[in-house]
């Protein structure tokens, strides 16, 4: 089964977060609602190796635990599994977007992207449907922040294969789900 993942954005805005240097919001029917804020550039700390830092927030995926259970009460989190999901999305987002940033003049600085997934079709496994919208909206937010870019990053999904692509440079920036010879 090969199908093209439909990422038709029904609504998008840039400049939605006042304190950020760039921001964007996108709604993708049947998929996700995403809010992205870009901060920086700011001086790079010693432990940062690249000019891009990503943070992914999945606020709707916090599982409620029943009262009386360990960590009980309302709003208890799923802990490690949530952290793994968020970290996997952060790494994929960084891998897809980093090649699009023109890092001339950004050698000693970092740009931080904060991506909040407000809603996803699959609320407890958002990576399956949300990576594409997150990449697209993050690319728009980077562009609105005046960070020098080589190109905007687009996204496509063909069956289990997910890829991010810079069309004007004809360059693949992210590939997942493909096994075998390239």
C-alpha positions as CSV (number, residue, x, y, z in Angstrom):
1,X,0.0,0.0,0.0
2,X,1.5,3.3,-1.1
3,X,-0.4,6.5,-0.6
4,X,0.6,10.1,-0.4
5,X,0.0,11.6,3.0
6,X,-2.4,14.5,2.5
7,X,-1.0,17.6,4.3
8,X,-3.5,20.2,3.1
9,X,-3.3,23.0,5.6
10,X,-6.8,24.4,6.2
11,X,-5.6,27.3,8.2
12,X,-2.2,28.8,8.9
13,X,-0.9,32.0,10.4
14,X,2.5,33.4,11.2
15,X,3.4,35.9,13.9
16,X,1.1,34.2,16.5
17,X,3.5,34.4,19.5
18,X,4.4,37.9,20.5
19,X,7.6,37.1,22.5
20,X,9.1,34.9,19.8
21,X,11.3,36.1,16.9
22,X,9.1,34.0,14.7
23,X,6.0,31.8,15.0
24,X,3.4,29.9,13.1
25,X,0.2,28.0,13.6
26,X,-1.2,25.4,11.3
27,X,-4.4,23.2,11.1
28,X,-4.3,20.0,9.1
29,X,-7.8,18.4,8.9
30,X,-7.8,14.8,10.1
31,X,-4.2,15.1,11.2
32,X,-3.1,17.8,13.7
33,X,-3.1,21.3,15.0
34,X,0.4,22.7,15.6
35,X,1.8,25.9,17.2
36,X,5.5,26.7,16.7
37,X,7.6,29.5,18.3
38,X,11.2,30.3,17.3
39,X,13.6,32.0,19.7
40,X,17.0,33.4,18.8
41,X,19.5,33.4,17.6
42,X,21.1,33.4,21.1
43,X,24.7,32.6,22.2
44,X,25.4,28.9,22.0
45,X,26.3,27.1,25.3
46,X,29.2,24.8,25.5
47,X,27.1,21.6,25.5
48,X,25.2,22.6,22.3
49,X,26.8,21.1,19.2
50,X,24.5,22.6,16.5
51,X,22.8,25.9,15.7
52,X,19.4,24.3,16.2
53,X,17.7,23.3,19.4
54,X,14.2,21.7,19.3
55,X,11.6,21.2,22.0
56,X,8.4,19.3,21.4
57,X,5.4,19.5,23.8
58,X,2.5,17.1,23.7
59,X,0.2,18.5,26.3
60,X,-2.9,16.6,25.3
61,X,-1.2,13.2,25.6
62,X,-0.7,13.4,29.4
63,X,-2.6,10.4,30.6
64,X,-4.7,10.8,33.7
65,X,-4.1,8.3,36.5
66,X,-6.8,7.2,38.8
67,X,-6.8,8.7,42.3
68,X,-5.0,6.5,44.7
69,X,-2.5,5.1,42.2
70,X,1.2,6.0,42.3
71,X,1.6,9.6,41.2
72,X,-2.2,9.7,41.5
73,X,-4.6,12.5,41.1
74,X,-5.6,14.4,38.0
75,X,-3.0,15.3,35.4
76,X,-0.5,12.6,36.3
77,X,1.8,11.9,33.4
78,X,2.8,8.8,31.5
79,X,6.4,9.6,32.4
80,X,9.0,7.8,30.4
81,X,6.9,6.8,27.4
82,X,5.9,10.5,26.9
83,X,9.5,11.6,27.2
84,X,10.6,9.0,24.6
85,X,7.9,10.1,22.2
86,X,8.8,13.8,22.6
87,X,12.5,13.1,22.2
88,X,12.0,11.0,19.1
89,X,9.9,13.9,17.5
90,X,12.6,16.4,18.6
91,X,15.3,14.4,16.9
92,X,13.3,13.9,13.7
93,X,12.4,17.6,13.6
94,X,16.0,18.7,14.1
95,X,17.2,16.3,11.4
96,X,14.6,17.6,8.9
97,X,15.1,21.3,9.6
98,X,18.9,21.7,10.3
99,X,20.0,21.4,6.6
100,X,17.6,24.2,5.7
101,X,19.3,26.8,8.0
102,X,22.0,28.8,6.4
103,X,24.5,28.8,9.2
104,X,26.9,31.5,7.9
105,X,27.1,34.0,10.8
106,X,25.4,31.5,13.2
107,X,28.5,29.6,14.1
108,X,28.4,30.6,17.8
109,X,24.6,30.9,18.2
110,X,21.6,28.7,18.6
111,X,18.1,29.0,17.3
112,X,15.5,27.3,19.6
113,X,12.3,25.9,18.1
114,X,9.4,25.1,20.5
115,X,6.8,23.0,18.8
116,X,3.5,22.3,20.6
117,X,1.2,19.7,19.1
118,X,-2.2,21.0,20.2
119,X,-4.2,18.1,18.7
120,X,-3.5,14.9,16.8
121,X,-5.7,12.3,15.3
122,X,-3.8,9.6,17.3
123,X,-3.6,11.3,20.7
124,X,-1.3,8.8,22.4
125,X,1.0,8.0,19.4
126,X,1.3,11.4,17.8
127,X,4.5,10.7,15.9
128,X,2.6,8.6,13.4
129,X,0.5,11.5,12.0
130,X,2.1,14.6,13.4
131,X,5.7,14.7,12.2
132,X,4.7,16.1,8.8
133,X,2.6,19.0,10.1
134,X,5.3,19.8,12.7
135,X,8.0,20.0,10.0
136,X,5.9,22.2,7.7
137,X,4.8,24.7,10.4
138,X,8.3,24.8,11.9
139,X,9.7,25.7,8.6
140,X,7.2,28.5,8.2
141,X,8.0,29.8,11.7
142,X,11.8,29.7,10.9
143,X,11.1,31.8,7.8
144,X,9.0,34.3,9.7
145,X,11.8,34.7,12.2
146,X,14.2,36.1,9.6
147,X,16.7,33.3,10.3
148,X,18.6,32.9,7.0
149,X,17.3,29.7,5.3
150,X,18.4,27.9,2.2
151,X,14.8,26.7,1.5
152,X,11.6,25.8,3.1
153,X,11.2,22.2,4.1
154,X,8.2,20.1,2.8
155,X,7.1,16.6,3.9
156,X,5.7,13.5,2.3
157,X,4.7,10.1,3.4
158,X,4.6,7.1,1.1
159,X,3.3,4.1,3.1
160,X,5.8,3.7,5.9
161,X,8.4,5.9,4.3
162,X,8.5,9.5,5.6
163,X,10.7,12.1,4.0
164,X,11.4,15.8,4.3
165,X,12.6,17.7,1.3
166,X,13.8,21.1,0.2
167,X,12.3,21.5,-3.3
168,X,14.3,24.4,-4.7
169,X,17.6,22.8,-3.7
170,X,16.3,19.3,-4.7
171,X,17.7,17.9,-1.4
172,X,16.3,15.3,0.9
173,X,16.7,16.4,4.6
174,X,15.1,13.5,6.4
175,X,14.2,9.9,5.5
176,X,12.7,7.3,7.9
177,X,11.0,3.9,7.3
178,X,13.1,2.9,4.3
179,X,15.3,-0.2,4.5
180,X,17.5,-1.5,1.7
181,X,19.8,-0.1,-0.9
182,X,19.4,3.6,-1.7
